[in-house]
Structure formats: C-alpha cells, structure tokens
Amino acid sequence: MAKAKYTRRADGRFYTTVWDGTYNPNGTKHRSQVYSKVSSADLERKVNKIKADVERRLKEGEKPLLERDIDVYEYAQQWFRTYKGKRQENTKEMYENIIKNYISKLAGMQIRRVSHSQIQQIITDAEEYPRTCQQIMMTVKQIFHAAARDHYIRKDDLEDVIEGIELPAYRPEEKRALMKAEKKAIKKADFTDRERTYVYLVYGCGFRREETLALTPFDVDFSRNRISITKAVAFKVNQPILKETKNYITRTTPMPLFVRAWLQKQLKVNHQDYLIEKLRGGGLMTKSAYDRMWEQIKRKIFDAMEKEPFMRYEDYDLTSHIFRHNYCSSLCYRVPEISIKRIARWMGDTEKMVLEVYNHIIEENEDAEGALERAIAL
C-alpha cells in the first residue's frame, strides 16, 4: 500500500502550504495554508488544483497578484492623482466629486474584496441622478482596470465585479436654439457695453463661455476679419485660470459685420487686457462675477421679449450654451452653402456633433413622402 503523502496532525486535519501565485512585500513567494479533514489524497487534490490554477494564469501572461491588498478609497485617490491630476479643471472636479461622494462609500474595504452587488448598490442609491450614475460607472471601470494592471485584482475577476451593472435610463436634455422672440429681444435689451460684447460674441461667433472670457484685443484681427480662439478660462472654485481650449483645438472664426462694428467701437475707447473683464480691478472674471453678469443678461432679454402672460422668469431656461447651439443650427440651415466640415472648424467641434444638429433640423422639416414622389415620378 502506497504511503500517504501528508500525515494527519494532532487536530485531526491534513495540512500543507502551497504557492498561491502571489508574492510577499520582500519578494519571496507567498504560500497559502491548505487543510483537509478527509484524507491525504483529498488534500493533494486541493494542492494540485491551486498549482494548476497558478500555472494557467502564468501561461496566459497574467502576473502574480501583489500580496499587499489596498483600500478601495485609498487606491481611488492614488489613481486620481496619477491619471487625472493634470486634466482640465472641469474634468478633475467631476472625478473628485465621484470619488469623494460615491467611491468613498467603500472606504475601509480591500479592493479585491469588492463585489458586484456593492457597486450596484452605489448606483441604486443614486438612481434619481441618471447622468451621475453614468459618471460613477465610468470612474469605477477605470479604477478597477487600473487595479488589475497594478496586480491588486485578477483580470479574471474584473468582469464579475464591474460588468452587467444596471444603470437608470438617461436621456440628455434636448438642446434648443434661440426663439424668435429672444433674437428680437437681443436688439432691444438695455445691455451695458460689457454685456453686449459678451452677447454679440456668443451669438455671432458661437463661442463657448470659457473661450469668450479668455479673449483679448490681440485675438481680434480686423484686417482678416477673424477672431482667434487659442485659450480658455476654467474656474477653480471661484478663481479663473487660463487653460487650453476644449479638445486642445485652436481656430479662427469669421466676425459677422455687426460683431466687427461693435468691437471696433469698443476697442477704440476700452484699453483693457480682456474683452470681458470683472468690474472691480479688471482682469479675468471670477465665477461669481460671471454669474452676476449672466443673470443681468438673462433678465434683460426676458424683460425685452414679447412673451405669453403666463411666462415666469423663474421658469426661463436661457443659458450661454443655447447661443452656441443657435449658431450651429443657423449655419446648418445654410448647408450646402456652408459645408459641415467648415461649420465644425469654425466651432472648434467635431463633424459628428454638427451632423447631429443638421440631421435633427432635416427630420423636423422633412416631407419624406413628398420627396419620394418627386424623386421617382415618371
């Protein structure tokens, strides 16, 4: 009779140790304890199973896990500093918010112990905010993929944790252009010079808010009838900082005649560093200064607008981005006089975005059946 490979201990169990595919902090192989109450052969089966699993992972190119585990929240903060620390302020703020308010719920838990249901619970708790849920899931996936690359969790386990999470339905708010009454009100509104400069730039050139606030007199080229967009403003809490443009795209955009005439008049009398400045002390506008200016612009357009008696200012949804969408929509109505590619170039955006606006306009105004009859009539 063959001799048993393992002997029974005093407590009645068979025992050995086996390398589990991980390493100790000092670089030595970490060996896990394996027990069997049944027999030496049963223990040997368990050992062989662990060895086969380690061998399979190594053949597939998977590096052994680090023996030292790490707290999820601690790792998320480390990941943010490593991968997102140099991103633009708005992007950094979004990730910081998700980590601070949602990933932090897993604080104290080791990252390789996190389960699918725990991620789902975070999403479920935030389901009344569908867009936030998307951001949570986007952040979680990036963090856990990074943890797998750093060998804190196995790639085999990654899908079990982060895939198949149910998200609430998200429907982006439909963007709108300016109403006819709003366009008429722009001409009649009692704007200050600073307010009118801002409105003319976002209406006549379709600039983003952050691009408009960064404009200087040197960006205006009257000889070529162009305005150059080379930088933007971001707000860190309330303070403005100059940054690169969105998507790192610089461009020149033509000035309509009314914008040109207004800027020529303003630059003759205003010798300031930026086209739009805060009232006290000049310089780049703070977030609070911009908010006050925009509230005045919005109120003056509302007051100058012909509107229904039931329309209340509290329900009025005018934003600076509506002016940009209006610019894009207005140009799309001129296709093919202006190409989709040129509109995208003037806006510093993608052709895909412009095509979405263009297709929406076509769908609203198309007469599909009539067009069919005209196209194939005999």
C-alpha positions in Angstrom: 0.0 0.0 0.0 1.4 3.4 -1.0 2.4 5.7 1.8 0.2 8.8 2.3 1.9 12.0 1.1 0.6 14.0 4.0 0.2 13.0 7.6 -2.7 13.8 9.9 -2.0 16.5 12.6 -2.9 16.3 16.2 -6.1 18.3 15.5 -7.2 15.6 13.0 -6.6 17.6 9.9 -4.2 17.1 7.0 -2.1 20.3 6.3 0.5 21.8 3.9 1.3 25.1 2.3 1.4 25.9 -1.4 2.4 28.9 -3.5 -0.8 30.8 -4.4 0.8 32.9 -7.2 1.3 36.0 -5.1 4.5 37.5 -3.6 5.3 38.9 -0.2 6.5 42.5 0.1 10.1 41.3 0.4 9.8 39.5 -2.9 9.5 35.9 -1.6 6.7 33.6 -2.7 3.6 33.8 -0.6 2.4 30.3 0.4 -1.2 29.7 1.5 -2.2 27.2 4.1 -4.3 24.3 2.8 -6.3 21.9 5.0 -8.3 18.7 4.6 -10.4 16.9 7.2 -10.9 14.0 4.9 -7.6 12.4 3.8 -4.1 13.0 2.4 -5.4 12.3 -1.1 -8.1 15.0 -0.7 -5.5 17.5 0.4 -3.3 16.6 -2.6 -6.3 17.2 -4.9 -6.7 20.7 -3.4 -3.0 21.4 -3.7 -2.9 20.3 -7.4 -5.9 22.4 -8.2 -4.2 25.5 -6.8 -1.0 24.7 -8.6 -2.9 24.2 -11.9 -4.7 27.5 -11.5 -1.4 29.4 -10.9 0.2 27.7 -13.8 -2.7 28.5 -16.1 -2.6 32.2 -15.1 1.2 32.4 -15.7 0.9 30.7 -19.1 -1.8 33.3 -20.1 0.7 36.0 -19.2 -1.0 37.1 -16.0 1.4 38.4 -13.5 1.0 37.3 -9.9 -1.0 39.5 -7.6 0.7 41.6 -5.0 0.2 40.1 -1.6 -0.4 43.5 -0.1 -4.0 44.5 -0.7 -5.1 48.1 -0.7 -8.2 50.0 0.4 -10.6 50.9 -2.4 -10.9 54.6 -1.4 -7.1 54.9 -0.9 -6.5 53.4 -4.3 -9.1 55.6 -6.0 -7.3 58.7 -4.6 -4.0 57.4 -5.8 -5.5 56.6 -9.2 -6.9 60.2 -9.5 -3.5 61.8 -8.7 -1.7 59.5 -11.2 -4.1 59.6 -14.1 -6.3 62.7 -13.7 -4.2 65.2 -11.8 -3.2 67.1 -15.0 -6.6 67.1 -16.6 -8.7 70.2 -17.2 -10.3 71.7 -14.1 -13.9 70.7 -15.0 -12.8 67.1 -15.6 -10.8 66.9 -12.4 -13.8 68.3 -10.5 -16.1 65.6 -11.9 -13.8 62.8 -10.9 -13.1 64.3 -7.5 -16.8 64.6 -6.8 -17.5 60.9 -7.8 -14.6 59.6 -5.6 -15.5 61.8 -2.6 -19.2 61.3 -2.6 -19.6 57.7 -4.0 -16.4 55.6 -4.1 -15.8 56.7 -0.5 -18.8 54.5 0.5 -16.4 51.6 0.0 -13.7 53.1 2.3 -12.2 50.5 4.6 -12.8 47.7 2.2 -9.9 45.9 0.4 -10.2 46.4 -3.4 -10.0 42.6 -4.2 -13.0 42.0 -1.8 -15.4 44.4 -3.6 -18.4 42.6 -5.0 -20.7 43.3 -8.0 -23.7 43.9 -5.6 -21.8 46.6 -3.7 -21.1 48.5 -6.9 -24.8 48.0 -7.9 -25.9 49.4 -4.5 -24.0 52.6 -5.0 -25.7 53.0 -8.4 -29.1 52.2 -6.9 -28.7 54.8 -4.2 -28.0 57.4 -6.8 -30.6 56.3 -9.4 -32.5 59.6 -9.3 -29.5 61.2 -10.9 -29.0 59.1 -14.1 -26.1 61.2 -15.5 -24.3 60.9 -12.2 -24.7 57.1 -12.4 -23.1 57.1 -15.8 -20.1 59.1 -14.3 -19.9 56.7 -11.3 -19.7 53.7 -13.6 -17.2 55.3 -15.9 -15.0 56.1 -12.9 -15.4 52.7 -11.3 -14.4 50.9 -14.5 -11.3 53.0 -15.0 -10.2 52.5 -11.3 -10.7 48.7 -11.4 -9.0 48.3 -14.8 -6.0 50.2 -13.3 -6.1 48.0 -10.2 -5.9 44.9 -12.5 -2.9 46.4 -14.3 -1.3 47.0 -11.0 -2.0 43.4 -9.9 -4.2 44.2 -7.0 -7.1 42.2 -8.6 -7.1 39.5 -11.2 -8.3 40.2 -14.7 -10.5 37.1 -14.4 -12.4 38.7 -11.5 -12.7 42.1 -13.2 -15.7 41.2 -15.4 -17.6 39.7 -12.4 -17.3 42.9 -10.5 -17.9 45.7 -13.0 -19.9 44.2 -15.9 -23.6 43.9 -16.0 -24.3 46.8 -13.6 -27.8 48.1 -14.2 -28.0 51.9 -14.8 -31.1 54.1 -14.8 -32.2 55.3 -18.2 -30.6 58.5 -19.1 -32.0 60.9 -21.7 -30.0 64.1 -22.3 -32.0 67.3 -22.3 -32.8 68.3 -25.8 -30.8 71.3 -26.8 -32.7 74.2 -28.2 -31.9 77.2 -30.3 -33.0 80.8 -29.6 -36.6 81.6 -30.0 -37.6 84.3 -32.5 -38.7 86.5 -29.6 -35.3 86.1 -27.9 -33.5 87.2 -31.1 -35.6 90.3 -31.3 -35.1 91.0 -27.7 -31.3 91.0 -28.2 -31.6 94.1 -30.3 -33.9 95.9 -27.8 -32.4 94.8 -24.5 -30.8 97.6 -22.4 -27.4 95.9 -22.1 -24.3 97.5 -20.7 -21.3 97.6 -23.1 -19.7 94.6 -21.4 -22.9 92.6 -21.5 -23.5 93.5 -25.2 -19.9 92.4 -26.1 -20.5 89.0 -24.5 -23.9 88.5 -26.1 -22.6 89.5 -29.6 -19.6 87.1 -29.3 -21.6 84.1 -28.2 -24.5 84.9 -30.7 -22.4 86.0 -33.7 -19.5 83.6 -33.4 -20.9 80.7 -31.4 -18.0 80.7 -28.8 -18.1 78.7 -25.7 -18.4 80.6 -22.4 -14.8 79.7 -21.4 -13.5 80.8 -24.8 -15.3 84.1 -24.7 -14.0 85.1 -21.3 -10.4 84.4 -22.3 -10.5 86.7 -25.4 -8.0 89.6 -25.6 -7.8 92.5 -28.1 -4.9 90.7 -29.7 -7.2 87.8 -30.6 -9.2 90.2 -32.9 -7.8 90.6 -36.4 -9.8 93.3 -38.2 -7.6 93.0 -41.3 -8.6 89.4 -41.8 -12.0 89.8 -40.2 -11.2 86.9 -37.8 -11.2 86.2 -34.1 -8.7 83.6 -32.9 -9.5 81.1 -30.2 -6.3 79.9 -28.6 -7.1 79.5 -24.9 -10.0 79.3 -22.4 -10.9 80.0 -18.8 -11.6 77.5 -16.1 -12.9 78.2 -12.6 -11.1 76.6 -9.7 -13.8 77.1 -7.1 -14.3 80.8 -7.9 -11.0 81.9 -9.2 -10.3 82.0 -13.0 -7.3 80.2 -14.5 -6.2 80.1 -18.2 -6.1 76.7 -19.8 -6.0 75.1 -23.3 -9.2 75.0 -25.3 -11.5 72.1 -25.2 -10.1 69.2 -27.2 -6.9 71.3 -27.5 -8.2 72.8 -30.7 -7.2 76.3 -31.7 -9.1 78.0 -34.5 -10.1 81.3 -36.2 -13.7 82.2 -36.7 -15.1 84.9 -39.0 -16.7 88.0 -37.5 -20.2 89.0 -38.7 -20.5 92.7 -39.6 -22.4 93.6 -36.5 -19.8 92.0 -34.3 -16.9 93.7 -36.2 -18.6 97.1 -35.9 -19.2 96.8 -32.2 -15.7 95.6 -31.4 -14.1 98.3 -33.4 -16.1 100.9 -31.4 -15.3 99.2 -28.1 -11.6 98.8 -28.7 -11.2 102.5 -29.5 -12.3 103.5 -26.0 -11.6 100.5 -23.8 -7.9 99.7 -23.4 -8.1 96.6 -21.2 -6.4 93.2 -21.2 -9.5 91.1 -21.9 -12.7 91.9 -24.0 -14.8 90.8 -21.0 -13.5 91.8 -17.6 -14.7 92.0 -14.0 -15.9 95.4 -12.9 -13.7 95.8 -9.9 -10.0 95.9 -10.7 -10.3 94.4 -14.2 -8.7 91.2 -15.3 -10.3 87.8 -15.8 -13.8 87.4 -14.5 -14.3 85.2 -11.4 -17.1 82.7 -11.4 -19.3 84.8 -9.2 -18.7 87.9 -11.3 -19.7 85.9 -14.4 -22.8 84.5 -12.8 -23.9 88.1 -11.8 -23.3 89.3 -15.4 -25.2 86.4 -16.9 -28.1 86.9 -14.6 -28.3 90.5 -15.8 -28.1 89.4 -19.4 -30.8 86.8 -18.9 -33.1 89.2 -17.1 -32.8 92.0 -19.7 -33.5 89.6 -22.6 -36.6 88.3 -20.7 -37.8 91.8 -20.0 -37.4 92.9 -23.6 -39.0 89.8 -25.0 -42.6 89.6 -26.3 -44.0 86.7 -24.3 -47.1 85.0 -23.1 -48.7 86.4 -19.9 -48.2 83.2 -18.0 -44.4 83.0 -18.7 -42.5 83.5 -15.5 -38.8 84.5 -15.1 -38.3 81.7 -12.6 -39.0 79.1 -15.4 -36.9 80.8 -18.0 -34.1 78.5 -19.1 -31.7 80.7 -21.1 -28.1 79.6 -21.0 -24.9 80.7 -22.7 -24.7 77.3 -24.5 -28.1 78.0 -26.1 -26.4 80.8 -28.1 -23.8 78.3 -29.3 -26.4 75.8 -30.3 -28.3 78.6 -32.1 -25.1 79.5 -34.0 -24.7 75.9 -35.1 -28.3 75.5 -36.1 -28.4 78.7 -38.0 -25.3 77.6 -40.1 -26.8 74.1 -40.6 -29.8 75.8 -42.3 -27.3 77.1 -44.9 -25.9 73.7 -45.9 -24.7 73.2 -48.7 -23.8 76.9 -49.0 -21.5 76.1 -46.0 -20.1 72.6 -45.5 -20.5 70.5 -42.4 -16.7 70.4 -42.2 -16.3 74.2 -42.2 -19.1 74.7 -39.6 -17.2 72.2 -37.3 -13.9 74.0 -37.9 -15.4 77.4 -37.0 -17.0 76.0 -33.9 -13.9 74.0 -32.8 -16.0 70.9 -32.5 -16.4 67.6 -34.3 -18.2 67.0 -37.6 -20.2 64.3 -35.7 -21.7 66.9 -33.4 -22.6 69.2 -36.3 -24.2 66.3 -38.2 -26.4 65.5 -35.2 -27.7 69.1 -35.2 -28.1 69.1 -39.0 -30.0 65.7 -39.0 -32.3 67.0 -36.3 -33.1 70.0 -38.4 -33.8 67.9 -41.5 -36.0 65.5 -39.6 -38.1 68.4 -38.2 -38.7 69.9 -41.6 -38.6 66.9 -44.0 -41.5 65.9 -46.2 -40.4 62.3 -46.7 -43.3 61.0 -48.8 -43.5 64.2 -50.9 -39.8 63.9 -51.5 -40.2 60.3 -52.5 -42.9 61.2 -55.1 -40.8 64.0 -56.6 -37.7 61.8 -56.7 -39.2 58.9 -58.6 -42.0 60.5 -60.5 -42.5 59.4 -64.1 
